[in-house]
Amino acid sequence: MSKTISLLSALLCTFIWGTTFIAQDTGMDDIGPFTFNAVRFFVGFLAIAPLAFLYEFKKFKLEFKLDFKSFVILSSLIGLSLFLGSALQQVALLYTDVANAAFFTIFYVPMVPIIIFLFRKKTIHWSVWPSVVLCLIGGYLLTNFYDATVRLGDTLVLLGALFWSTHIIFVGIIVSKYNLPLTIGAVQTLIVAFLSFLIGIIYEEFIFENILKEIDSILYAGILSGGLAFVLQIYAQKNITPAPAAIIFSLEGVFATIAAWFLLNQILGINNLLGCFFILSGVLLSQLLPLMKKSN
């Protein structure tokens, strides 16, 4: 039952991430990328923090006393990874389109099992590798990439994918030690908001009137993506190991395409539908084949 709830949490998280690409893109008409991220993640922190205090404060005090140093180190690594991944993705949207950003972001799918295999020396179920290939083919088909050229934005998103993969791996480590999804979510969003503000205050202008013009995109990306979705990710990874989790999260490319179809009136071609099919097949393959092995 807990595995099923984790899978549903991962799917809802991925749906929110996919649809947030549009809010991220349209939310920079009047403000810069670091201003957007600073306000977005601070809104996310404000949404999570009261819940963390209400439901996890007593548990946090007990677990915090047991291993203070480990919690601080892992929280910092998660926050830094999330900051770098989101910052590179947000800046990249100034130079590339939503479809390319969605495609290059899911390169964390092959990066996660490779990093785990190289640095943690953990064996990975063989189904992960064909699933990774299917997800990358699907991502390619979703983007209409045949008529695009690799641009600065694509390179930034690809670099950001490295930090999305380290974020998934560090989350997998911290949730195995601390059962504090709301607290971890609040801490990481506060770190990202603070670091984004530091850079934004140097290179951009914080104009309150301009921020208010983008309030709809900020609230969606802040409360749902910056807040709820990352808490769902943390909860999901309690019962799903990082490599299969990364494959499930790659569905954000599918959701981004469907959202663009509904909200931006972008027509889905046969290649886009095939891309959705390949990614969905990769996700199902990564989840069902290990279960078949256990039942035999």
N, C-alpha and C positions, 0 to 999 in steps of 0.2 A: 504493500500500500504506500509506504514512504517513497519507494522508487517511482511509483506512478505519479505521486504528487510532485516529486522533483522534476519529472519529465514535463508535466503540465506547466510547472513554474518556468522551466527553461524555454518552452514554446511561447508562453505569454511574454517573457522577457525578450525573446527574439522578435516577436511581432512588434513590440514597442520600439526596439532598436531600429528595425527596418523602416517603420513609418516616420521615425524621428529624423531620418536623412533629409526629408523634405523640409521639416521645421528648421533644421540646421542650415540648409541652403537658403531658404527664404528669410531667415532671421538675421541676415547680415546686410540687408539693404541700407541700413542707417548706422550700424555699429560695426566695430572690428571683431575679428574672431576671438581674441582673448577677452574682450569685454563681454561678448556673448557667453563664452564658457565660464567666466567669473560669476556672472549673474545667474546663469543657468544652474551651475553646481551649488551655488549658495542657496538658491531656491530649493534645490534637492535636499540640501542639508537641513533647511528649515522644515521640510516636509517629514524627514526621517527622525530628526533629533528628539521631538516630543515622544514619539512611539518608542524609541530606544530607551529613553529615561523611564517611561511608564512600565515597560515590559521586561527590561533587561538590566536595570540599574543594580539590583541586589546581586544578580548572578555575575554581573560585570565586576563588582567589587571583590567577590570571592575569587574569580578566575584571574583577575588582574594582579591580586596579591601573590598568586602561585607562581606566575612567570611574567613579571613586568617587562623584562628586557626583550623577550621573544615577541610579545605582543606589539611593542613599539617598533621593533625592526620590521616585522612582517607587515604591519599597518603602513609604515613608511614606504616599503617596497611596492605595496599595492597602490597607494596613493600616487607615488611617482610614476608607476607604469600607466595608470589611468590618465594622469595629467599629460604625459608624453603622447600616448595613443590618441587621446581626444584632441589635443592641441594640433598635432600633425594632420589629423583628419579634418579639423575645422578650417585650418589655413589652406589645406589642399582644395577645399570646395570653392575657393576664390579662383582657382586655376583649372579645375576640371569639372566635369558634370557629375550628377548624382549616380548615374549608372556605372561610370568608371570607378568612382569612389567606393561604391558597394562591392564591385568586383575585386579590386585590389585589397580592400579590407579583409575579405575572407581568406586571404593568404595566410592568416593565422591558423587556418585549419591544418595545413601540412607542417607549419612551424612548431605547433604545440607537441605533437608526438616526436618530432625530431629532437627538440630541445630536451624533452623528458628522457629520451633514449640516450642522448649524448652525455647529459650532465647528471641525471639521477640514476642511470643504469637500470631502468625499469623495463621489463618486457612488456610489449604491447600486443594485444590480440590482432591477429593477421587481418581481420576484417577492416581495421582502421585504414590500411593503405589503399585498397580499392575504393573505399568510401571517400577518401581524400581526393582521389583522381576524379571520381564522379562529381564531387562538389566543385572542383576547379573547372571542369568542363562546363558544368551548369552555370557557374558564375560568368564564364566567357560568353556563353550564349545569351545570358540576360543583358549583356551590356551593348549589344550591337557593335562589338569591338572591331569588327572587320573594317569599319570606315573611320576609325579613330587612330590618332598617333599618341605615342607615349610622351606625356608632357610633364612639366615640373610637378603639377598637382598629383599625377599618378605615382611619381617617385616618392612624394611625401606620404601618400596613403600607404604605399608599400612598406616604407620605413615604419610608419605607425603600426602596421600589422604586427611587427616584431614586438612592440610594447603591449598590444592587445593580447598576444600569446603569453608574454611573461605575466600579465595581469591574471589570466585564466589559471596559470600554473601556481602563482602565489596564493590566489584565492583557494585553490585546491588544498594547499598546505595549511593555510590558517583555519579553514573550516574543519579540518581534521583535529585541530588542537582546541579551538574555542567555538562553542555553540552560541554565537552572538551575532547573528546576521544583521540585525538592525544597527547595532553599535558599530560594526565593521563598515556598514554602508554609510553611516553618518560620518565616521572618521575620514574615509577616503574621499567623500564629496567635499568635505571642509578643506582637505589638503589641496585638491584640485582647484577649488575656488580661490584659495589663498595664493597659490603659485600663478594662476591665470591673472589675478588682480595685480600681482607684482610686475609681470611683464606688460600687462595692458596699461598700467599707469605710466609706464616709461615710453611705450611706443604708440599708444592710442589715446584718444580723448574720451573720458567718461562724461557723456552729456546725458543728463537725466531724461530730457525730453525725447532724445533719440532712442534711449532704452525703452521708454514707454511705447514708442511706435512699434517695437518688436515684441511687445508683452505676450501676445498669443503664442508665438513660436517659443519664447523663453519659458513660459509656464508649461507648455507641452513637453519640451525637451528637459526642463528642470524637474518638475514633479513626477512625470511618468518615466522618462528615460534616466535622468540623473538620480532620481530617488527610487521609485518603485522597481524599475527594471534591474538595477544593480543589486538591490536587496533580493529580488527573485533569483538572480544569478548566483548569489552567495548561498541561498537556501538550496537551489537546484544542485550545486556542486557538492553538497553534503552526501548525496547518494549516487552521483554520477562522476566518474573519473575524468580528469581534464581532457584527454584526447577525444572520447566520444562526445563530451560536452561541447568542445570546439566545433565538431561536425554539426551538432544540433543548432548551435548559434549561427552557423553559416546560412541557415534559412532566412536570415535578415535580408539577404539579397533578393529572395523570392518575395518577401513582404514589401520590400522597397519598390520592387517592380509593380506589384499589384496596387500599392498605394499611389504610385505615379499614374497608373491607369485610371484610378477612381478620381483622384484629386487634381491631377494636371492634364487629364484627358489624353494621356499618351497611349497609343494603340499597341496592344500586345501582338507581336508577330509570331509566326510559327517557331522561330528560333528562341523567342522569349519563353514560350510555353514548353519547349523542349528543355530549356535551361531549368525551369521550375521542376520538371520531371526528373532530371538528372540529380539535382540537389536533394529532392525528396527521396529518391532511390538511395542516395548515399547515406542519408540520415537513417532510413529504415534498416539498411544493411548493417550499419555500425551498431544498432541496438538489438536487432533480431538474431544475428549469427552467434554472438556470445551466449544468448539465452538458449539457443538450440544445442550448443555444446554442453551446457549445464544439465539439460533435460535428458541427454543421452546416457 
